[in-house]
Amino acid sequence: MPFGLAMEIRLRATAAKALPFPLPALRNHARPCSFTGAVSYSKAKPVAFHARTGAIRSPNSKEVPRAHGVKMSVAVPESLLVKRTAIEVVDDLKGTSLFLVGMNCTMKTDLGKILADSLRYYYFDSDSLVQQAAGGASVAKTFREEDEKGFQSAETEVLKQLSAMGRLVVCAGDGAVQSATNLSYLRYGISIWVDVPLDYLANEFLVSEAAASIMSTTQETDSFSKVMDELLQQYNQLKEGFAIADTTVSLLKVASQLGREDLTSVTAEDMALEALKGIQKLTRVKKMMEEAGRPF
């Protein structure tokens, strides 16, 4: 039975326990990912002229040895670097799912999709599942306002079912870190905190057509300071849950490593490389502990 269909059957079988409505078809949410997929999640990178060799290269080109000791610059696309690193990681993962936590933003979503594509995993957004089950974002918002406990139960049920599966990248919503029960479901996989500065989020919200729906108490575009206040309040409520994650991918750290002052120049592929390195460290530590525990 195809994995996506099995997931849909299991979710539907238990949806009635927590949801006052049926779960939607999930085939549009889950998708098998391949190493040869042609989907691109980043903008094209500018090229630069290499003065010494006369080669044209991208900013992330790697110097590789050439015959007779001469070096030339070879452009290695970021997407290829991500896939190469994923190949090194995927066997040690053994199908362990990944759960992305952190403030909701485009970077978090794009990162999840790229990780799923490179690891040949399935991608799910837990918030989208709940919203689709409710009949849309506006209906889900009304449901949450009228029945907060019922909405939280719906979040928990969806997370429970997702945590029972393998080979998933789950972009988890705020509810994933707001209860001990939900946090326990994250332990079935590897949790990754996608740490993005609040001012970066505020700018994204203000230029987004969906900014009004993201803010809980406003119905029109607010000033930057107002948005920052709301984000800070939300962040303070969630940060302890975020900090429990197994590893962290920080936008500020990645930008610093790349020598970039403009955070918007950091791509989701850059973040994916950092995430895969963190996953690689975790799997290596686990492997060492398992080997240390074996009898001589």
LUMLO-687867 format. One record per residue: x, z, y of N, C-alpha, C in turn; residue in one letter; chain; residue number from 1. Coordinates in steps of 0.02 Angstrom, whole numbers, m for minus. Layout:
BEGIN
SITE    npx    npz    npy   capx   capz   capy    cpx    cpz    cpy resn chain resi
SITE      X      Z      Y      X      Z      Y      X      Z      Y    A     A  NUM
...
! end
This chain:
BEGIN
SITE    npx    npz    npy   capx   capz   capy    cpx    cpz    cpy resn chain resi
SITE     42      0    m60      0      0      0     44      0     62    M     A    1
SITE     31    m44    110     72    m45    172     72     23    206    P     A    2
SITE    130     40    236    137    106    266     86    118    321    F     A    3
SITE     77     68    365     30     77    421    m41     91    396    G     A    4
SITE    m62     57    342   m129     67    315   m135    136    284    L     A    5
SITE    m82    159    249    m83    225    220    m90    279    274    A     A    6
SITE    m54    269    330    m58    316    385   m129    318    413    M     A    7
SITE   m158    260    421   m226    257    449   m275    293    403    E     A    8
SITE   m270    282    338   m316    313    291   m310    389    293    I     A    9
SITE   m248    414    295   m239    487    296   m263    518    361    R     A   10
SITE   m251    484    416   m275    511    480   m351    512    483    L     A   11
SITE   m381    459    459   m454    455    461   m485    507    414    R     A   12
SITE   m452    521    359   m480    567    310   m486    638    336    A     A   13
SITE   m443    656    384   m443    725    409   m465    730    482    T     A   14
SITE   m481    673    513   m498    674    584   m560    716    598    A     A   15
SITE   m608    715    553   m671    750    565   m662    825    570    A     A   16
SITE   m607    852    545   m595    924    548   m585    948    620    K     A   17
SITE   m557    905    661   m540    927    729   m572    885    784    A     A   18
SITE   m590    823    768   m615    778    820   m690    769    815    L     A   19
SITE   m724    769    871   m796    756    872   m810    681    870    P     A   20
SITE   m758    641    857   m765    568    855   m713    541    807    F     A   21
SITE   m724    482    779   m676    455    731   m613    430    765    P     A   22
SITE   m558    431    727   m496    402    752   m502    327    755    L     A   23
SITE   m469    294    802   m472    221    807   m427    189    755    P     A   24
SITE   m433    124    749   m388     87    705   m317     94    731    A     A   25
SITE   m270    108    686   m202    123    708   m155     64    700    L     A   26
SITE   m180      8    675   m135    m48    663   m103    m74    726    R     A   27
SITE   m135    m62    784   m105    m85    847    m53    m36    873    N     A   28
SITE    m51     25    843     m4     75    866     58     77    822    H     A   29
SITE     47     70    757    104     73    711    128      3    697    A     A   30
SITE    193     m5    696    220    m71    682    287    m65    648    R     A   31
SITE    298   m104    595    364   m103    565    414   m135    612    P     A   32
SITE    473   m108    615    524   m134    661    581   m165    620    C     A   33
SITE    611   m217    644    665   m250    609    726   m256    652    S     A   34
SITE    784   m261    620    846   m268    657    850   m335    693    F     A   35
SITE    813   m384    670    816   m450    701    760   m462    749    T     A   36
SITE    722   m410    767    667   m419    813    690   m446    879    G     A   37
SITE    649   m488    909    668   m521    971    641   m485   1032    A     A   38
SITE    611   m426   1022    582   m390   1079    637   m359   1120    V     A   39
SITE    634   m368   1186    683   m339   1231    649   m291   1278    S     A   40
SITE    679   m232   1288    649   m181   1330    689   m169   1394    Y     A   41
SITE    736   m211   1409    776   m200   1469    786   m265   1507    S     A   42
SITE    802   m257   1570    815   m315   1611    884   m343   1596    K     A   43
SITE    893   m406   1610    957   m438   1598   1010   m406   1642    A     A   44
SITE   1070   m396   1613   1124   m365   1650   1164   m418   1687    K     A   45
SITE   1189   m402   1746   1230   m450   1783   1296   m461   1748    P     A   46
SITE   1326   m519   1760   1391   m533   1730   1445   m528   1783    V     A   47
SITE   1506   m519   1760   1562   m513   1807   1619   m558   1784    A     A   48
SITE   1660   m580   1832   1717   m623   1816   1778   m579   1804    F     A   49
SITE   1810   m589   1747   1869   m550   1729   1930   m585   1760    H     A   50
SITE   1960   m553   1809   2013   m585   1848   2075   m602   1807    A     A   51
SITE   2092   m560   1758   2154   m570   1721   2147   m625   1669    R     A   52
SITE   2091   m627   1633   2084   m675   1579   2041   m734   1597    T     A   53
SITE   2005   m729   1654   1961   m783   1673   1897   m786   1633    G     A   54
SITE   1883   m732   1595   1822   m731   1554   1764   m702   1593    A     A   55
SITE   1706   m726   1577   1646   m698   1607   1619   m644   1560    I     A   56
SITE   1604   m586   1586   1582   m531   1543   1528   m490   1578    R     A   57
SITE   1493   m450   1539   1445   m403   1567   1480   m338   1583    S     A   58
SITE   1447   m293   1622   1479   m229   1639   1495   m187   1578    P     A   59
SITE   1460   m198   1522   1472   m158   1462   1514   m195   1410    N     A   60
SITE   1550   m247   1430   1592   m284   1384   1647   m240   1357    S     A   61
SITE   1669   m254   1296   1722   m216   1264   1783   m260   1257    K     A   62
SITE   1842   m231   1272   1905   m267   1263   1922   m267   1189    E     A   63
SITE   1930   m325   1159   1947   m329   1088   2012   m368   1081    V     A   64
SITE   2054   m349   1030   2118   m383   1022   2109   m456   1001    P     A   65
SITE   2153   m498   1027   2153   m569   1010   2219   m585    976    R     A   66
SITE   2222   m640    943   2283   m660    908   2342   m662    956    A     A   67
SITE   2401   m648    929   2463   m649    967   2465   m595   1021    H     A   68
SITE   2426   m542   1013   2430   m486   1060   2395   m496   1125    G     A   69
SITE   2360   m552   1134   2324   m564   1197   2254   m536   1191    V     A   70
SITE   2231   m502   1243   2164   m473   1243   2116   m518   1283    K     A   71
SITE   2056   m522   1259   2005   m558   1296   1942   m515   1297    M     A   72
SITE   1900   m528   1346   1839   m488   1354   1781   m523   1319    S     A   73
SITE   1748   m486   1275   1692   m513   1238   1629   m473   1257    V     A   74
SITE   1578   m509   1279   1517   m476   1299   1479   m453   1238    A     A   75
SITE   1465   m387   1234   1425   m359   1180   1360   m334   1210    V     A   76
SITE   1304   m366   1197   1240   m344   1225   1225   m273   1205    P     A   77
SITE   1193   m236   1251   1175   m167   1237   1131   m162   1176    E     A   78
SITE   1085   m208   1169   1039   m206   1111   1077   m210   1046    S     A   79
SITE   1131   m249   1044   1171   m256    984   1210   m192    971    L     A   80
SITE   1236   m160   1023   1270    m96   1015   1224    m43    986    L     A   81
SITE   1162    m43   1010   1112      5    985   1100     m7    911    V     A   82
SITE   1090    m70    892   1076    m85    822   1136    m69    777    K     A   83
SITE   1196    m82    801   1255    m65    762   1260     10    750    R     A   84
SITE   1248     48    803   1250    121    796   1194    146    750    T     A   85
SITE   1136    115    755   1080    134    712   1096    122    638    A     A   86
SITE   1131     69    623   1151     55    554   1194    111    527    I     A   87
SITE   1236    140    570   1280    194    549   1241    259    537    E     A   88
SITE   1183    264    569   1145    327    567   1089    326    516    V     A   89
SITE   1059    269    504    996    266    468   1000    292    396    V     A   90
SITE   1055    280    361   1060    304    292   1061    380    289    D     A   91
SITE   1098    411    334   1102    484    335   1036    516    357    D     A   92
SITE    996    480    394    930    506    415    883    514    355    L     A   93
SITE    890    470    307    850    473    246    775    473    261    K     A   94
SITE    755    435    311    684    429    327    656    485    369    G     A   95
SITE    699    530    393    676    586    435    646    559    500    T     A   96
SITE    588    583    518    555    559    579    588    589    641    S     A   97
SITE    578    555    698    603    577    762    544    592    808    L     A   98
SITE    548    648    843    495    668    890    526    674    959    F     A   99
SITE    503    632   1005    528    633   1074    483    678   1116    L     A  100
SITE    513    729   1147    476    773   1191    507    767   1261    V     A  101
SITE    471    792   1310    494    786   1379    437    762   1423    G     A  102
SITE    448    764   1488    397    742   1535    382    668   1523    M     A  103
SITE    318    651   1523    298    582   1509    323    535   1563    N     A  104
SITE    353    480   1541    379    430   1588    394    366   1550    C     A  105
SITE    406    313   1586    420    249   1556    484    251   1515    T     A  106
SITE    534    287   1539    598    292   1503    587    321   1433    M     A  107
SITE    547    373   1429    533    405   1364    499    357   1316    K     A  108
SITE    449    320   1342    413    272   1301    458    216   1277    T     A  109
SITE    496    187   1323    541    132   1305    595    154   1256    D     A  110
SITE    620    215   1266    670    242   1220    642    247   1150    L     A  111
SITE    580    272   1144    549    279   1078    542    212   1043    G     A  112
SITE    521    160   1080    511     94   1051    578     64   1029    K     A  113
SITE    630     74   1068    695     46   1051    724     81    989    I     A  114
SITE    716    147    985    740    183    926    702    161    864    L     A  115
SITE    637    151    870    597    129    813    620     59    791    A     A  116
SITE    632     15    838    653    m53    823    722    m53    789    D     A  117
SITE    768    m15    815    836    m16    789    842     18    721    S     A  118
SITE    801     69    709    803    106    645    754     78    593    L     A  119
SITE    714     28    614    663      0    570    612     53    552    R     A  120
SITE    593     93    602    542    145    595    477    119    625    Y     A  121
SITE    424    160    617    360    147    649    354    189    712    Y     A  122
SITE    324    160    763    317    195    827    246    218    838    Y     A  123
SITE    238    282    858    173    309    876    178    348    941    F     A  124
SITE    126    346    981    119    388   1041     60    434   1028    D     A  125
SITE     74    499   1022     22    546   1002    m34    550   1055    S     A  126
SITE    m17    546   1118    m68    547   1171   m114    487   1166    D     A  127
SITE    m84    429   1151   m124    369   1145   m173    373   1087    S     A  128
SITE   m152    405   1033   m197    413    975   m258    455    994    L     A  129
SITE   m245    510   1029   m300    553   1050   m346    517   1099    V     A  130
SITE   m315    481   1147   m354    445   1196   m397    391   1164    Q     A  131
SITE   m368    354   1118   m405    301   1084   m462    330   1042    Q     A  132
SITE   m449    388   1012   m501    420    972   m559    442   1016    A     A  133
SITE   m543    462   1077   m596    485   1123   m634    428   1155    A     A  134
SITE   m606    368   1151   m639    311   1181   m607    287   1245    G     A  135
SITE   m546    309   1258   m511    288   1319   m484    347   1357    G     A  136
SITE   m438    333   1404   m405    385   1442   m454    426   1484    A     A  137
SITE   m502    393   1515   m549    429   1558   m594    475   1518    S     A  138
SITE   m616    452   1459   m658    493   1416   m617    552   1389    V     A  139
SITE   m555    540   1371   m512    593   1346   m500    646   1400    A     A  140
SITE   m493    623   1462   m484    670   1517   m545    715   1526    K     A  141
SITE   m604    685   1521   m666    723   1527   m672    772   1469    T     A  142
SITE   m656    749   1409   m657    791   1350   m612    852   1359    F     A  143
SITE   m553    840   1387   m505    895   1397   m531    945   1448    R     A  144
SITE   m562    920   1501   m587    964   1553   m647   1005   1529    E     A  145
SITE   m689    976   1486   m748   1010   1462   m736   1054   1401    E     A  146
SITE   m686   1036   1362   m673   1073   1300   m598   1074   1287    D     A  147
SITE   m562   1117   1323   m490   1120   1319   m467   1138   1248    E     A  148
SITE   m500   1186   1216   m481   1206   1149   m493   1149   1099    K     A  149
SITE   m548   1114   1108   m562   1058   1064   m511   1003   1071    G     A  150
SITE   m489    990   1133   m439    940   1145   m372    960   1114    F     A  151
SITE   m354   1024   1121   m292   1049   1091   m294   1044   1015    Q     A  152
SITE   m353   1057    986   m360   1050    914   m350    978    892    S     A  153
SITE   m375    931    933   m365    861    919   m291    842    921    A     A  154
SITE   m256    868    971   m184    855    976   m148    883    915    E     A  155
SITE   m167    943    895   m135    975    838   m148    935    773    T     A  156
SITE   m209    912    765   m226    875    704   m187    810    700    E     A  157
SITE   m182    774    755   m144    711    756    m70    725    741    V     A  158
SITE    m42    777    772     28    794    761     40    816    689    L     A  159
SITE     m8    851    662     m2    873    592      4    814    545    K     A  160
SITE    m39    765    555    m39    706    512     25    665    521    Q     A  161
SITE     47    658    583    108    620    596    169    655    565    L     A  162
SITE    171    721    569    228    758    543    232    755    467    S     A  163
SITE    177    738    434    177    732    361    205    666    337    A     A  164
SITE    218    621    383    244    555    365    319    550    379    M     A  165
SITE    350    500    351    420    487    364    430    421    400    G     A  166
SITE    491    409    422    510    347    455    467    332    516    R     A  167
SITE    456    383    558    418    375    619    461    394    679    L     A  168
SITE    448    361    735    470    385    800    406    402    838    V     A  169
SITE    398    466    854    337    489    886    352    510    957    V     A  170
SITE    320    476   1004    324    496   1074    271    550   1084    C     A  171
SITE    292    613   1084    245    669   1084    223    687   1154    A     A  172
SITE    160    707   1161    134    728   1225    150    800   1240    G     A  173
SITE    126    823   1297    140    892   1318    116    943   1268    D     A  174
SITE     61    929   1234     33    977   1187     80    993   1129    G     A  175
SITE    128    950   1116    174    961   1060    217   1022   1069    A     A  176
SITE    227   1044   1130    272   1101   1142    234   1161   1172    V     A  177
SITE    168   1159   1170    129   1211   1203    100   1262   1155    Q     A  178
SITE    115   1256   1091     93   1306   1043    143   1312    987    S     A  179
SITE    146   1371    956    192   1382    901    175   1337    842    A     A  180
SITE    111   1325    832     90   1281    776    117   1211    785    T     A  181
SITE    108   1184    845    132   1116    858    208   1111    854    N     A  182
SITE    241   1162    880    315   1162    876    338   1164    804    L     A  183
SITE    300   1198    761    319   1201    690    315   1132    658    S     A  184
SITE    269   1091    680    264   1023    652    324    980    673    Y     A  185
SITE    352    994    731    411    957    752    471    971    706    L     A  186
SITE    470   1028    672    526   1046    629    529   1002    567    R     A  187
SITE    476    964    554    477    918    497    521    857    511    Y     A  188
SITE    543    850    572    586    795    590    641    819    637    G     A  189
SITE    670    773    673    720    788    724    688    780    792    I     A  190
SITE    689    833    832    659    830    899    712    815    951    S     A  191
SITE    695    772    998    742    749   1050    709    760   1118    I     A  192
SITE    742    798   1160    717    808   1228    743    753   1273    W     A  193
SITE    699    713   1299    718    661   1347    713    692   1416    V     A  194
SITE    771    712   1442    775    750   1504    786    703   1563    D     A  195
SITE    734    698   1604    736    653   1662    723    695   1725    V     A  196
SITE    763    686   1778    754    725   1840    684    717   1869    P     A  197
SITE    659    770   1900    591    769   1926    584    720   1984    L     A  198
SITE    636    713   2025    630    666   2081    626    594   2056    D     A  199
SITE    658    580   2000    653    514   1968    582    502   1945    Y     A  200
SITE    552    554   1914    483    549   1891    435    541   1950    L     A  201
SITE    447    579   2004    403    576   2062    402    506   2091    A     A  202
SITE    460    475   2097    463    407   2124    426    358   2078    N     A  203
SITE    433    368   2013    398    324   1966    323    332   1972    E     A  204
SITE    300    394   1978    229    407   1984    200    377   2048    F     A  205
SITE    237    383   2102    211    360   2166    205    284   2170    L     A  206
SITE    246    249   2133    242    176   2135    198    148   2079    V     A  207
SITE    174    193   2038    131    172   1982     58    170   2002    S     A  208
SITE     22    121   1977    m49    117   1991    m87    174   1957    E     A  209
SITE    m54    204   1907    m86    258   1869    m69    327   1897    A     A  210
SITE    m37    329   1954    m15    393   1981    m72    443   1990    A     A  211
SITE   m129    418   2014   m185    463   2026   m211    495   1963    A     A  212
SITE   m209    458   1907   m235    486   1845   m186    534   1813    S     A  213
SITE   m121    528   1830    m72    574   1802    m76    641   1836    I     A  214
SITE    m87    642   1900    m93    705   1936   m159    740   1918    M     A  215
SITE   m156    803   1906   m214    839   1881   m264    857   1935    S     A  216
SITE   m243    862   1998   m288    887   2050   m298    839   2108    T     A  217
SITE   m269    780   2105   m275    734   2161   m308    669   2140    T     A  218
SITE   m338    635   2186   m371    572   2172   m344    515   2214    Q     A  219
SITE   m294    528   2255   m263    475   2294   m188    489   2297    E     A  220
SITE   m151    438   2316    m78    444   2316    m55    500   2362    T     A  221
SITE    m17    547   2334      8    603   2372     77    588   2400    D     A  222
SITE     98    632   2443    166    627   2469    215    646   2414    S     A  223
SITE    277    628   2425    329    643   2376    333    718   2363    F     A  224
SITE    330    758   2415    336    830   2407    278    859   2367    S     A  225
SITE    218    832   2377    160    856   2340    167    840   2266    K     A  226
SITE    189    779   2251    199    759   2182    253    802   2150    V     A  227
SITE    307    816   2187    361    858   2161    336    928   2145    M     A  228
SITE    293    954   2187    266   1021   2175    226   1022   2110    D     A  229
SITE    185    972   2099    145    969   2038    189    960   1976    E     A  230
SITE    239    917   1982    284    905   1926    323    968   1910    L     A  231
SITE    345   1004   1961    384   1065   1951    341   1118   1915    L     A  232
SITE    279   1123   1936    234   1171   1904    224   1152   1830    Q     A  233
SITE    214   1089   1817    205   1066   1748    269   1077   1707    Q     A  234
SITE    326   1061   1738    390   1069   1704    403   1142   1685    Y     A  235
SITE    389   1187   1731    400   1258   1717    358   1284   1659    N     A  236
SITE    301   1254   1649    257   1274   1593    283   1247   1526    Q     A  237
SITE    322   1193   1529    341   1159   1468    415   1165   1449    L     A  238
SITE    457   1187   1496    529   1183   1486    554   1225   1427    K     A  239
SITE    522   1282   1414    544   1322   1357    533   1285   1292    E     A  240
SITE    477   1250   1287    464   1209   1228    512   1151   1222    G     A  241
SITE    527   1119   1278    575   1064   1277    644   1088   1252    F     A  242
SITE    664   1147   1275    731   1172   1260    741   1187   1186    A     A  243
SITE    688   1192   1148    693   1206   1076    714   1143   1037    I     A  244
SITE    711   1086   1069    728   1023   1035    797   1025   1003    A     A  245
SITE    805    987    950    868    986    912    925    955    953    D     A  246
SITE    910    907    995    961    875   1036    929    851   1101    T     A  247
SITE    971    840   1151    946    820   1217    979    755   1239    T     A  248
SITE    940    712   1268    966    651   1300    951    656   1374    V     A  249
SITE   1003    668   1414    994    679   1485   1010    616   1525    S     A  250
SITE    963    595   1567    974    536   1608   1033    548   1656    L     A  251
SITE   1038    607   1684   1093    623   1729   1160    619   1693    L     A  252
SITE   1163    645   1633   1225    645   1595   1246    573   1577    K     A  253
SITE   1198    533   1554   1214    464   1536   1238    425   1597    V     A  254
SITE   1205    436   1654   1226    402   1716   1297    422   1735    A     A  255
SITE   1312    485   1728   1379    510   1744   1432    479   1698    S     A  256
SITE   1416    475   1634   1464    446   1585   1477    372   1600    Q     A  257
SITE   1426    339   1625   1433    267   1640   1459    255   1710    L     A  258
SITE   1468    308   1749   1493    301   1817   1443    269   1864    G     A  259
SITE   1379    283   1854   1327    253   1895   1292    306   1938    R     A  260
SITE   1289    293   2002   1255    339   2048   1180    325   2050    E     A  261
SITE   1161    263   2040   1091    244   2042   1061    255   1972    D     A  262
SITE   1016    304   1966    987    320   1901    945    263   1874    L     A  263
SITE    917    223   1919    875    168   1896    916    112   1862    T     A  264
SITE    982    115   1869   1024     65   1836   1037     83   1763    S     A  265
SITE   1020    144   1744   1027    165   1674    968    137   1634    V     A  266
SITE    983    101   1581    930     70   1541    910    113   1483    T     A  267
SITE    854     95   1453    831    131   1393    881    121   1336    A     A  268
SITE    916     65   1334    967     53   1283   1025    103   1292    E     A  269
SITE   1044    116   1355   1096    166   1368   1075    234   1340    D     A  270
SITE   1012    252   1352    986    315   1328    981    316   1252    M     A  271
SITE    964    259   1223    959    255   1150   1026    266   1117    A     A  272
SITE   1079    238   1146   1146    249   1119   1164    323   1119    L     A  273
SITE   1147    358   1173   1161    429   1178   1119    468   1127    E     A  274
SITE   1056    448   1118   1012    481   1070   1039    472    999    A     A  275
SITE   1061    412    982   1087    399    915   1151    438    902    L     A  276
SITE   1192    447    953   1253    487    946   1234    560    931    K     A  277
SITE   1183    585    966   1161    653    954   1133    661    884    G     A  278
SITE   1094    612    861   1067    613    793   1123    611    742    I     A  279
SITE   1174    571    756   1231    564    711   1267    631    703    Q     A  280
SITE   1275    667    758   1307    733    754   1266    781    711    K     A  281
SITE   1200    780    720   1157    825    682   1160    809    607    L     A  282
SITE   1158    745    590   1160    727    519   1227    743    488    T     A  283
SITE   1281    737    527   1347    754    500   1353    829    488    R     A  284
SITE   1327    868    534   1329    941    525   1288    961    464    V     A  285
SITE   1229    932    456   1188    947    398   1223    928    334    K     A  286
SITE   1256    870    334   1292    847    275   1349    895    258    K     A  287
SITE   1385    918    308   1440    965    297   1414   1031    269    M     A  288
SITE   1358   1055    294   1329   1117    269   1306   1110    197    M     A  289
SITE   1278   1052    181   1256   1041    112   1316   1038     64    E     A  290
SITE   1370   1006     87   1429   1002     45   1462   1069     37    E     A  291
SITE   1462   1110     90   1491   1177     88   1452   1223     41    A     A  292
SITE   1387   1208     33   1346   1250     m9   1349   1233    m83    G     A  293
SITE   1382   1177    m99   1387   1158   m169   1438   1200   m206    R     A  294
SITE   1425   1219   m268   1475   1257   m307   1535   1214   m325    P     A  295
SITE   1594   1245   m330   1655   1208   m346   1654   1189   m420    F     A  296
! end
